Structure formats: C-alpha cells, structure tokens
Amino acid sequence: MYTCNVTRRELLLTAAWATASYGSAQEGYPGTPYRDYSRCLPDFLRDLAAKAYERRNRELAKLTTPEAVRERQRWARSTFWKLIGGMPQRTPLNARTIDVLKRDGYEIEKIVYESRPNFHIPALLYLPSGPAPYPSILFQMGHSANGKAYEGYQRCCQGLVKLGFMVLAFDPMGQGERIYYPGPSGQSRLGPPTAEHTVPGRQMLLYGDTATRVQVWDAVRSLDYLAAHPLADPKRIGATGQSGGGTLTMMLAAVDDRLAAAVICSGNTENFACAQFIPPGSTDDAEQNLLGSAPLGFDRWDLLYPLAPKPLLVSVSDKDSFGTYSPNYIASGWEEFQKLRKIYEVLDAEDRLGWVSTSLPHALAYDSRLSVYNWFSRWLKGEKTPIGREPDVEPEPDRALWVSPDGNVVKSFGGKTPFLLNKSRKVTRRPADLAKLLAVEHPAKGLRMRVLKRQPSRNVEIEAVEVQTSAHVWVPAWVFLPRKAGDVRAACLLLEPASRNTRWNEGGLYQKLAESGAAVCVASLRGIDDLEPEYGRGAARYARTRNTEEYYAWASLILGRPMLGQWVTDTLALTAALRARPEFAAVPLTVAALDKMTVPALCAAALDPGISRLYLVHGLVSFQSVVETEMYRTSFANFVPGFLNHTDLPEIAASIAPRPVVLVGTVDGAGAEADPAVVRKQYPGSHVDVLSESGWDVPYLHRFTGIY
C-alpha cells in the first residue's frame, strides 16, 4: 500500500516546480495563481523513472566479479519470466512439412507447428547445399504486415542460406499468415500489425498474461524445432531480427541458453528508466512494454545480460533518434551499451560485443544485412575474411511462400486465436487488497483544498481550487456553492471524462445544482482536460502520436503505478479535502461519475467509507465482459494487470453495501448499453439500483444526490 510520504529531495523538486509553475505571470500579479497543469502527469512519471534509473545503476555498479555477473544473469531471467506472466509448459509441436520449394543452391521447406495446442505457426526453413550439420539462424520478423514474406527479410534469409546457414523464419502473432482479425480482403481489419499484438494484449493483462509471453514462447518453440532438426548443429545456433524482430531477439536472448550468438538490428534498445526521461517514454506495442519493471530496477537492456559472454552485435539506425523513436533512443542505447561492455570485460570477452550503426532509415538495408552476415560468419563459422558483397538474392511473391492453402493458418488449419486462448481461461479468484492492487496513494494527513480565487455568479459562488494529490500533481477543480452557507443540503463530487469546463457556465449543470442547494465540486483528474500532458521533446510526428491517454497508461503500468490507481488517488484526495471544508462536512457526499470515470469512482468508494453514495452513468458493467468481447471498446487507462485474478467491478460494488450505488445506462465490453436485467443479475445487492435512463442531467442528479 502506498502512502503520500514525501522525501526531502521530492520537497525540493516540488518547491522548484511550483516556483516555475507560477512563473506564467509576473511577480505580484493579482490574478488567479494557476500553475502549468500540463506538467503534472509528466513530472510525476519523470520522477518515478529517475528513481528506477538510480536503482538500476546502483545494482549494476556492483557487478565487478564473474560471480556477481552470473547472479545478475539468473535474476534477469527469472525476473523477466515473472514480469511477462511466467514460463508456459512445453507441449507437442506437431510439426509437419507442407511443401518443398527447390531453388538455385538451396531449398525452402514450408512447415507448420504449434507453440501451444492448436495455436499454429507457419514457417519457412531455408536449407543450404553442402555437408551438414549446418550452423543455424532463427530469424525473427519486424512489424511487417506480410511477415516472413517481407522483401527485406527475404533478402537476409536468402543471403544467409547462400552463405551456408540453415535459417528458420516464422510469422509472428498477427502478421503474415497469422492475421487473427481478418477483414474481407484477408488483411487485418485493425490496421497495422502492432494493433494485432496490442488489441488481444490488453485483454491478456486482465488475467496477468502478456502479449510478450505469447511472442517469446513462439520464439522458444521455434528454436525447439530448429535445434532438434537433424541437419542443425545445436552448438552453433544464432538469432537475429530487425525492429520488432530485434526486440524479440533481445527477449529470446534473456531466456534461452541455446543461442550461441545474436545480432539485434534496430530493436527497441531505449531503456524506459533512462537519463533525461521524456514522458511517456519509449512505450510501444503491447509485447515491448515490460509492465512493473521499473520498480524492480529492470529494463530492456537487462534482456541482454544473460547472453554474456556469447557474441552479441547491436546494430542501430542513427536516424531512429528522430525518425522512428524518441530523441533518447541512441543516447540511451549507447549509454547502456557501455554498461554491458563492462560486463563483457569482467567476463574477459570484450571482443565478443559489437556496435554498428547506419545513417539510413529504420530498415534491414543492404549495409545492415552485411553486418549480420559477417557477425555470424565470424562467430558461428570461424571465418576471418570479411564478406564485402551480399550473395545474389531474389525476393519471391507472398503467395509463393504461403504455408497454408488460404494464406491464413486459422482459416486453413483451424485452431485458436489469441483472443480465444485468453477468453477460455479458467481462474479462481484470490482476494487482494484493492489499494495495493491499484498502487493507490492514500491522502496525506491534514490535506486541504487551496482556494485560488472566488468569483460571484448568479445565485452561487464559484471557486477555482486545487488539491495536491501526489508529488508533482495538483488537481484543479471548480467548487459551486449556494450564496448562503446554510442553504447547503447536499454535497457532490462530479468526475467528468472529458472536460470540467463544458458545463460550468450560467444555466449549466453545475450552477443549477448549486442553486438547488448542493455544494458541487467538479474536477478533471490527472491526464484529462486541463491536466492533459504537454508534448515531449522530439520529432513532431513521434511526440504527437505518443501524447495520448493510452501511451500514458502503458507508461504508468511500466512504472508500477496504473493510471486507474492514479485516478483513484486523485479521487480520494478530493473527497478528503472536501470533507475538511465546513460546507461539505455536515452533509452526505455523493460521487457522481460519467463513462470511464465510473471505474475509479467505484474503487474510491470501496476504499473511502466517507463517500455516502455513488451515481455511475454509462459505466462499464465488468472487465469480464471485456475479455469476452473480441472488439471491445473501453478505456485502457482503467486496466490493471491481473485484475480479474482477484476481483471485478460487481464484486467491488458489493463491498460498498449498504451505501447506495445507482447504475444508469451501464454498457458492456463493446460499449453498447447492456440489458438492465443482465446488469441486475451481476449486481444483485439490494443497495444497487439499476436504471436504463441517460441520467447525466439536473433532475437525475437532484434525485440521487439527495436534493428533492
């Protein structure tokens, strides 16, 4: 359980930040002392990242002996498996060869096998001519829609096989012949391949599983097939891949001792907890985000430590620092490379670690492929003469390389999709402390609401206020009060999902409620509306696409503070600050929330008995409905890893009894209004009232806040 204990360092940072925040007006300005709220969430995450960076560096500084290095390697491997959901059990591969293509100087076997029962992987096995056993390469794809048929990857596989390597190239989840959300044309209806990873990957999180584990296990089982092949030399197996395939090669290096060498091409080698962290950090598609890693002092470069002292080449595109990734990409990678180099020095293997860069864009271009050929030829074949020219290669049409008759393994061979695998899980709930599960900070003792300015309006007074809810985070709010303090007959905290500013005006919802005798506080929580994060540094395209709620939600999970827990933290601080005011102290306090804000409101009420009643409009019926809905629609900011292993929204609502809970227009996982009878079945408590009306207006809020 987290508490709001602030260190001296944090106080100094907070003081400095506050001084800067009020710098928008000249000293002595008599107006409202608003601060730059757009910096709140970024600075909160920046501080968490800095602590993780310091924690990890302290541990790495201790690696001065081979024994210490080996212990770190064991820790890195076990920690990685723990972070991604645990190591699955090996099951029969059920491998079969579908066809063989004869080519000049080599053959291509079309094969299919199962990494899990009925979960098919189509692959191409490139077989060289010449005497066996062969040094062998597992080739992992980047985020190409056509997977193993992508032209640049075909060129590299053909180049390797013509140089005498046996190569296994397989389609990752959601790419090539493994499109799991096909549209009418067969292409993914989700858009880019990364969406095929992330859409099911989010659902997996609710059961404590990850897309990372699916992808890594596919690689491990592919390596099983390659290592067991009668023509392979099991002591001379390497792995490589570009972009997302480079990142997956890093992950494979963390878990599999059978690799004798590796080349990482344009993988995501930017650590999350790094120097000069730029929120929301190097978040990416689902399998690349190591959730909960920062508090443990674990980061992406720890994936490579278990490979030492085996030969490792890191190949980067210098243009990625502004063309693909953040400005930290090269700087973070180069810094971490120096730390890894010290490990190789401790193990007396400095010559086995290399770094090579290209000025060309993010791709497996000719010069990068030459680096791959030379590294593996040197370390797996013992060749000393550099390869200066790529063998003649000729990429083939996608259809020529199809393993499945229909170009889709689910359509051709049946089997399961990631969504169906996740949906079919059977779990036994293990009760957990809700505050700990959400990483909630409880309000500091003596917390008070700061009134920035008070303005008269028709029949009411409007206050601009703020509440400090965490280190670096101040939540601004409006407080509407009847002109006479004795007229307050009810109190309400309204949580808006978009903007607290759309209904503030004369004749608006908030003023009408106050005119009727309610003390009303309306706030937008961190990351929303006035607290929407500022853009980070870097290329405009990158900064713009990353400045979304989902990327900040991923960042928060990596740093160990789910966005849901942050929203609950804000809500608890607001309710505590409101009850500290005399206008709110003597009357019941209702929390009314709309859409995505209903989840934090419900969780806050479960943790704060001072919330008298809940009024939830258009809220999600359950997270169970999300995992049961292929095309779900709900805010990812409310997702918490392993949530469904411990509880769900109906169970949380049951814990609030006998305090009243009103559910209005509740929606299912697809975002459609659920049948009230179905909702009532899931929320059977007598303290729960289920309605189908819209409800976010004056008559309904009058009724359910106690104003009649």
N, C-alpha and C positions, 0 to 999 in steps of 0.2 A: 504494500500500500504506500502511495506517495503522499508526502506532506509538503507544505509550502515553506520548507526551511531554506532560507537564502543565505549563501556564504558571503564573506566579506568581499571576495572577488566579484560575485554577482551584484552586490550592492553598489560597488564602484562602477561596474559596467552599466547598471541600471541608472545610476545618477548621471553618468556621462551621456547615456542615451536620452534621458529625459531632458537634459540641457539642450542637446541637439534638436530634440523633437519640438521644443517650443521656440526654436530659432526662426520659424517662418515669419514671425512678427518681430518688429524692433523692440528692444528692451523698454519697458514702461508702457507698452501698448495696452490700452484699457479694455480691449475687446475680449472675446472668449478665447481662453488659452488652449485651443485644440492642439493636439500633437499629431505627428505623422503616423496615423494608424496603419498605413500600408506596410510599415516596417515591423509590426508586432510579430506576426507569424514567422516571417523570415528570420528575425533576430532570435526568436525562441528556438527555432531549428538550428540556427547557426551556432548557438551556444551548446546545444546537445552534440552537434558534430565536432565542435572543438574539444569537448570533454572526451569523446570517443577517440579522437586523433591522439590526444595526450596519453590516454590509457593504453592504446595500442603501441605507441612509441616507447613507453616505459617497459613494456614486456619485450619488445624486440631488442632493446638495448641490453637485455640480459643474455642474449644468445651468443655467447662468446666461446662455447665449447661444443664439440660434436654431440655430447650427451644432452646438452640443453637444446640443441637444434632438433635432435630426434624426438625429444619430449614435445617440442612445439609442433612438429610434424604430426605426431599422434593426436595432439589436441586439435589441430586444424582439421584433420579428417573427421574425428568424432563430432566436433562442433558443427561442421558443415552438414553432416547427415542429420544432426539434431535440428538444425535450422530449417532444413527443407522437408522434414516430415519423417525421417527415418529410412533405413535401408530396406527395400522390399525383399521378398523371398524370390529366389530363383525358381522358375517353372519351366517346363519343356519348351524349347524353341520351336519345335515342329517345323523345322526349316525344309523347304523344298525348292528345287530348281525348276523354273517355269520355261526357260528357253535359253539358248546359247547363240550369241552373235559372233561370227568369225570375222576378224579384222586383220589388217596387214600387221603382222608381228605380235598380235595379242588376241585374246578372246574376252567377251563380256558375258558373264552368266547373270541372267535375271533370276533373282531369288526373292523369296518372301519368308519371313519368320515372325514369331510372336514374342514380344518383350514381356507381355503378360498374357494370360489366357484370352484368346480371341481378340487380341489387340495387335493388328498386323503392321509389319514394317516392310515396305518394298525396298529393295536394294540392288545395286549393281556391283558385281565382283569382277574387277579387271585382272585378268591373268596374263602374265608376261610369257614370252617364249624363253627357252633356255632351261638349264637344270634347276630343279628345286632342291632344298627348300628356299623360299623367297623371303627377303625382308619385306615387311608388310606395313601398310599405312591405313589407318582409319580416317577417312575424310568426312568432315562434318560441315554441313551447309550453313551459309548465312541466310538471311531472311529473303530468299528468292521465292517468288510465287511458284515457280516450276521446280523448285527443289534441286534434285541431283541432275536435272537436265539443263540447269542454268549454264550459259555458254562459258563463262569464265571458270566455273568449277569443272565442267567437262574438259576444258583445256588442261587444267592442272592434273586431273586424274589420268588423262591420256599421256601427258608428259611423264608422269611418274611410272606408269606401266611400261612405257617405251624405254625407260631407264632401268628397268629390271625389278620394279617393285610390284607386289600384289596390292591392290587397292580395293577397299570396301567403301562404297559411297551409298548412303541411305537417306531417305526422305525424313525430315523431322516432322513432328506433330504439326498439322495444319498447312503443310506445303507439299508441292508435287502431287503425288497420288494419294496423299493423306489429307485432303480437304474434308473437313468434318461439318462445315456449314455451306454446302454447295448451293449455288443459285441455278437458274435454268440453263446457263451455259456451261455449268460444271465448275466455274471459278467461284471463289468464296464470296458469299453474299455479305460478308463482314467487311470486305475491303482488303487492306494489306495483310500479309501473313502474320504480322505481330498481333493482330486482333484475334486470329485463330488460337494464339497462345494465351492471350490475356482474358478473353471472354470466359472460357472454362476455368482459367487460372484463378480468377476472382472467386468463383464458386467453390473451388477446391479449398481455398483458405478457410472457409467457414467450418470445415472439418479438420483443419490443421494440416492439410496437404498442400502441395505447391506444384505449379507447372514446372518448376525447377526439377523436382524429383522425377516427374514423368520424362523430361528430356534427358536427364542424366542417366536414368535407368535404361532408356532406349540405347544410349551410347554404350553403357556397360554390357548390355546383352548383345549388341552388335560386335563389341570386342570379344565376347564369348565365342561368337560364330567365327570371327576371323582367327583368333588364337588357336581354335580347335581344328582349323582346316588342315588337312594332311599335307598341303603344299606350303604352308606357312612355317617360318622359323619363329617359334614362340619367344625366343630371346631377342629378336630384332623386330619389335613392333613399335611403330611411331603413330602419332596422331597429329592432325592439323585441321585447320578450318579458318574461314575468313568471316569477319564481322560477328554475327551471332554464332557462327560456327567456331570462331576463335574463342569466344566466351565459353561455349560448351566444351571446347578442348581444355580450357583452364579448369573447368569443373571436373572433367574426367581425370585430369592430372591429380586432382585432390583426392580421388577415391580409389584409383586403380594402379597397383604396383606393377602391372604387366607392361606398362609403357616403358620403353627404353629411351625414347626421345620425343620431343614435341616442338611444334612451331605454331605460335599464336599470331595470326595475321589480322590486324585491325580489330582485335577483340575489345571488349569494354574494360580497358585497363585503368580507368579512372576510379580511384577509390572514392567511396562515399564520404567517409570521415577523412577529409584531406585539409591541407593548408588552404586558407582563403576560400572556404566553402561558399558556394554560390547557391542559395536555396532556389528550387527544391532539390538541387544536387543532381547526380548522374542517374536519375531514375530512368527506367526503360520499360520494355515489355515484361510481362509477369515473371518469366523464368530468370531474368537478370537481376531482380531485386531480392536481396538477401534479408528477409524480414527479421527484425530483432537482433541483427548482427552488431549494430553499433554499441549497445550497452555491454556487449561481451568483448569489445575490442577486436572484433573480427571484421575483415573487409576483403575486397575482391583479390588483392594480391596474396592474401593468405592461402588462396586456392593453389598457388604455385609452389608453396614451400614443401609440401610432401614429395614433389618430384625431385628435389635436390638430393644428390649431386648429378642427376642424369642430365644429358644435354637438352638445353632449352633455348630457343630463339624467339625473341619478341620482335615482331615486325609491325611497324606503325605507319600510318599516313600522317605526315605533319599537318596537312590541310584539315584533318579531322578536328583540330583545335578551334576551327571557326566554320568549317563546312558541314560537319556531322554532329560532333559532340560539343561540350562546353569549352570555354577558354582554359579550364583546368585540365583538359584531357591529357595533353602532352606533359605539362608540368607535373601533374600528379603521378603519371606513369613513370616519368624519368626519375622522380624522387624515390618512388617505391622500387624501381629497378636497382638503384644504388644500395638500398637496404637488403634486397635479395642478393646482390653481388657480394655483400659481406658474409652472407650465409655460405655461398659457394666458396669463399675464401677460407672460412672456418673449416669447411669440408675438403679443402685442398683441391678444388675443382674449378678455379677461376676461368679456365679456357672453355668450359662447357656451358657457359652462359653468354648469350649474344644479344645485341640490339641492332636492328637495321631499320632505316626509315626511307620513305619515298616522299617526293614532293607532289605526287599525283593524288587524285581524289580517292575516296573510300571505295576500293575495289581490289580484286585479286588480279592486278595488272601484270604485264609481262615481267617487269623487274622484280616484283614480289614473288612471282612463281619461280624465277631463277633462284631466289634466296631459299625457297622451300626445297628445291632440287638439290642445291649444294649442301644444305644442312644435313639432310637425310643421307645423301651420298657419302658425306664425310663420316657421320656417326653410326650409320647402320650398315654401310658397305665398306668403310675404311678407305675410301678413295681420297687422294690428296690433290688430284688435278682438278681445278675449278671447272664447272660447267658454264661455258660462256654463251651457249645458244640453246634455246628450247627445241626439243625434237619436233618434227612436223606433226601438227595436230589438226583435227578437223571436227568441230562440234557437229553433233547429229540432231535431227529434229526431235522434239519432245516425244512424239508418238512412237518413234523408233525405239525409245528407251523405256516405254511403259512395261512394267512387270505385270500389271493387271489388265485384263482384256478391255475394261471400260475406262481405264485411266484413273480409277478410284478404288482403293482396296476395300472400302466398306461396301460399295455397290457390287464389286466383283466377288469378294470372298465372304461377305457378311461381317460379323464381328461388331465390336463395340467402339463407341466414340468416347473421348474424354468426358463429355457431359454425362453419358450413360454410366460410365465407370463411377463417377462421383455420385450420381443420383442413387445408385444401387447400394451405397454404403449402409451398413447397419451399425449404429453406435449406441452405447449405453452411457447415458448422461452421468457425468461425475460433477457433483455440486462444487462450485468455486466461489470465492469471494469476488463479488461483482466489481468492486473498486479496484482490486488487484488485477482482474482480468482486463479491465479497461485502462489500467495505469492512470487512475484518477488522482489528481491532487485535491486534498481537502482544503477548504478555505482557511486562511490564516486567522488566528485569534484576533479579535478586535477589528476585523475588516470593516471598513466604512466606504460608503459611496461618496465620491468627490463631486460636489456641485460646481460646475464650471460657470454657469450663468442661468439666471431665472428670467423668463420673459412672460409678460401678461398676454393672454389671449381671451377670446370671447368666453366668458363664464368659467374659465380654467386658468391655471398657471402651468407653463411648460418649462421644465428644467432640462438643460443639457448637462448630463452627468457622465462619469466614467468610473469603472471599477477595475482595480488591478487584480487579475485572476491568476497570473503566473509571472515568473520572472520575464520581463520584457513585454508582457502582454497586458494591455489596457483595453477593456471593452467599453465602447461608448454606447449610451442609451438615451432615450427620451423618457422623462417622467411627467405624466399629466396628472394634475391634482385639482380637485374642486377648489373654488376660490376660498371656501371656508373649511378649515381643517376638520371641524366637527361633522361635516357632510360626508366624510368617507365612510361608506358602508361595506365596501369590499375592496380587495386588492388583487391585481392580476399582473403576471409577467407574461408578455406575449413574445414568442420566438418566431420571427419571420425567416423564411428560407431564402429570400432574395434581397429585400431591402426594407429597412425600418422607416424609410423616408417617403414611401409612396402614399401612406395613409395618415400622415401627421397633421395635415392642414385643417383649417376651419371647415367644419362639416364632415371631416374624415372620421374614420372608425375610432381612433384613439380619443379624439376630443369628445365625441358623442358618449363614449363610455365614461369619461371623466365627468361630463356634465350630468350624467345619471347617478353619480355618487361613487365611482370607482377610482381608486388610486391606481394608475396604469403605468407600468414600465414596459417599454418595447425596446428590444436590443437585437443587434445582429452579432452573432458570435464570430470568433476568430476565423479569418479566411473569407468572410462573407461581407458583401456590401462595402461599408467604409473601411473594413479590415481586409478587403481583398488585397493580396500581396503585390508589392511593387515588382516590376520586371527585374530580373537579374541581369548581370553583365553578359556580354557575348553577342554573337551574331543575332540579328533581329529575328530571323526565322526560328532559330533554336529557342531563344528566350520567350518568344510569343507562344510557341506551341507547348512549352513546358509550364507556362503560367496558368495552370488550370487546377481546379479542385482535385481532380484525380491524381495528378502528379504530386501535389502536396500531400494527398492521402498516402500514396506509396512512400514518400519521404518520411512521413510521420511513423509509418509502420517499421521502416528500416531503422529508425532512430529509437524504436521501442515505446513510442507514445501515440497510439492510434488516434486518428482525428476524432473518432467518437468519444474517446476518453477526454480529449481536449475540450470538446463541446460540453461534455458533462461537467468538467472542471469549471468552465465559464458559467454554466447554469447554476451550479452550487454556490459559486462566489456571488452571483447576482442575488439569489434568494437569501443568502446570509446577509448581504449588505442591505437588502430591502427590509428584512425583519429588524435590522438595527435602527431603522427610522421609525419615529413615533407614528407617522401616518399609516404605516403598514403593520406595526407590531400588534395592534389590538384587534385586527380583523383577519379572517381566514385568507390564505394566499392560494390563488389558483394559478397554475401554469398552463397556458394555452399555447399549443404549437401546431404548425401547419407543415404538411408534406414531410420532407426529410428531417425536419427538426423534431418530429414526434418521437423518434428513437432516443435522442439524448434527453428529451423531456421525461420520457418514461423511465430511463435509467436513473436520472437525477432524483425523481420521486422515490425510487426504490432505496436510494441512499440518504435521502433527506426527509425525515418524518415531519418536518415543519411545512412541507408542501401539503396543503389541505385537500386539494382535488386536482385532477388532470382533465384537460379538454383537448383531445387529439383529433385533428381534422386531416383527412386524406393520408393517413399514416399507413405504413407497411403492416400487413397482417402478421407476418412471421418471416424469419430468414429461411425456415424450412421451405416456404413457398418459392423462395429464390432458387434454391438448389434443385427444385423440381421443375423449374421453368427454363427451357432452353434459351429463349430470347427474353431474358429478364430485363427489367428496367427499374433500377433503384440506385440511389446514391452510393458509390463505392466508399465515400467518406465514413459511412456507418459500418463498414465491415471490420471485423476483428478476427484474427487467426484463432481457430479452434473454438469459436463462439458456440457452435452447435454441439460441441462435445460436452458443454456444461449447462447451457440454458437456451431459451428462446424468448421472444417477446411476450407470448401469452403467459409463460411462467413468471416473468418479471412482473407483469400486470397482476398476477395472482398474489404476489408477495406484498403488494401495496394495500391489500384489504385491511380494514374496512373502508379506507378512504375511497371516495368515488372516482371512477375512471369513465369518461364518456368518449366513445369511439364514433366518429362521424365520417361516413364515406370512405371507410377503410379500403385499401387497394391490395391486390395480390402481387405476386412477383413480377407479373407482366405489366404492372401499372394500371390495370383495369379495376374498376370498382368491384369489390367482392360481394357476393350474396350475403346479406345480413344474417341469414340463418346459418351459413357456413362460419361466419365470424363468431356468432354467438356460441357455436359448438366448440370453437377453440378457446373462447373466453367465457367459461361457464359461471364465473363468480357472480354472486348477487350484487356486488359493488360495481360491476361493469354494466354500462348502458350502451347498447349498440344501435346507432341510427344510420339512416341512409341519406339524410339531407346534406346539403353542401356545408352550411354551418359556420363559415368564417365571416359573420356579419353581426350587426348590433343586436338584433333580437335573440339570437342563439347565445352570444357571449353574455348578454344580460342574464339570460336564464341560468347559464351554467357557471357564472362567476358569483352568483348569489345576489344579483341585483334584480328585483322583480318589480 
